[in-house]
């Protein structure tokens, strides 16, 4: 059998479509990879969790709406 260097990217809209595509690929003995795009970057999750802990400890700044420009150094 001749190999190709082609890649096909498929965007199923729901789990049912994904299951059908997986079954089809397996039936034809076509290798495939599935990447879950719904997971967050680990570094991002770490930063968010750190921020939550800092907030719980009271380690945050409070700014009134009229002071935001000054806080950001825009005034």
Secondary structure, DSSP 4 states (H G I P E B T S, - for coil): ------------SSHHHHHHHHHHHHHTT-------TTSPPHHHHHHHHHHHHHHHTT------GGGHHHHTT--
